[in-house]
Amino acid sequence: MATNGNGRQPKYQRIADELKQAIRSGTYGPGDRLPGENDLMAKYEVARMTARQALGVLQREGLAEARKGAGVFVRAFQPLRRRGIQRLSREQWGGGRSIWSADIGDRNLVVDQVRVTEEQVPNHVALVLDCDEADPVCVRRRRFVLDGKPVLLATSYLPAALVAGSSITQENTGPGGTYARLAELGYKPVHFREEIRSRMPSQEEATQLQLAAGTPVVLVCRTAFADEGRPVEVNEMVLDSAAYVLEYDFDA
């Protein structure tokens, strides 16, 4: 593997770091075309593969995107800062606001796909909801699109008997969303637990989220608990890792 001469850092990584710094400094802004392989070969006196690897680093990290026949461009979409604690506060959904409003500011968020069904509870969800595997659950599947870019797939599971007849079983749950409706039913969420991991996407996930090749996804599984530790919702989310910054702000 080629190095920059000091034996510690590959040349392609050094080139990628310099390009990243140029993006951060504003030398290349959103939508700007980055130097191509030939440009990088001439400037750094490296082989084509090294130049290609450098551009590949920026694409894998979500900073740039390749456009067929045109080159590699600084990604115009700005990552969403997901405020994990503020968005789930009771004053947020209890005040009739979407939990997304804590994250997006004046950006344009659309839920362009919603499907609500009643299904047999999956085994792994039954364990979390502490219910019998024969019990039905209300399943809410959604795709969230921010500024025209799909960023999140979410599947929520709630005990069907608990939410029967409520707006939770409808596509539009109303102001404050699912958690406000649970509160009206007497099952106000008082505690949340989120588990986070990452992996490469399935083909369906990559298609749904319009992911560039090599982009991993972040998996967030959130469980909402009502009084006495009763689990009332499991929400399994698939996030485009290049579209998010996960922020957790709390006192020591």
HELIX and SHEET records of a PDB file:
HELIX    1   1 LYS A   11  SER A   25  1                                  15    
HELIX    2   2 GLU A   37  TYR A   44  1                                   8    
HELIX    3   3 ARG A   48  ARG A   60  1                                  13    
HELIX    4   4 GLN A   86  LEU A   88  5                                   3    
HELIX    5   5 ARG A   90  TRP A   93  1                                   4    
HELIX    6   6 SER A  101  ILE A  104  1                                   4    
HELIX    7   7 ASN A  123  LEU A  129  1                                   7    
HELIX    8   8 ALA A  160  VAL A  163  1                                   4    
HELIX    9   9 SER A  167  THR A  169  5                                   3    
HELIX   10  10 GLY A  177  GLU A  184  1                                   8    
HELIX   11  11 GLN A  203  LEU A  209  1                                   7    
HELIX   12  12 ASP A  227  GLY A  229  5                                   3    
HELIX   13  13 SER A  241  ALA A  243  5                                   3    
SHEET    1   A 2 ALA A  64  ARG A  67  0                                        
SHEET    2   A 2 GLY A  71  VAL A  74 -1                                        
SHEET    1   B 2 LEU A  80  ARG A  83  0                                        
SHEET    2   B 2 TYR A 244  GLU A 247  1                                        
SHEET    1   C 6 LEU A 109  GLN A 120  0                                        
SHEET    2   C 6 PRO A 136  LEU A 146 -1                                        
SHEET    3   C 6 LYS A 149  PRO A 159 -1                                        
SHEET    4   C 6 PRO A 231  ASP A 240 -1                                        
SHEET    5   C 6 VAL A 217  PHE A 225 -1                                        
SHEET    6   C 6 HIS A 191  ARG A 199 -1                                        
END                                                                             
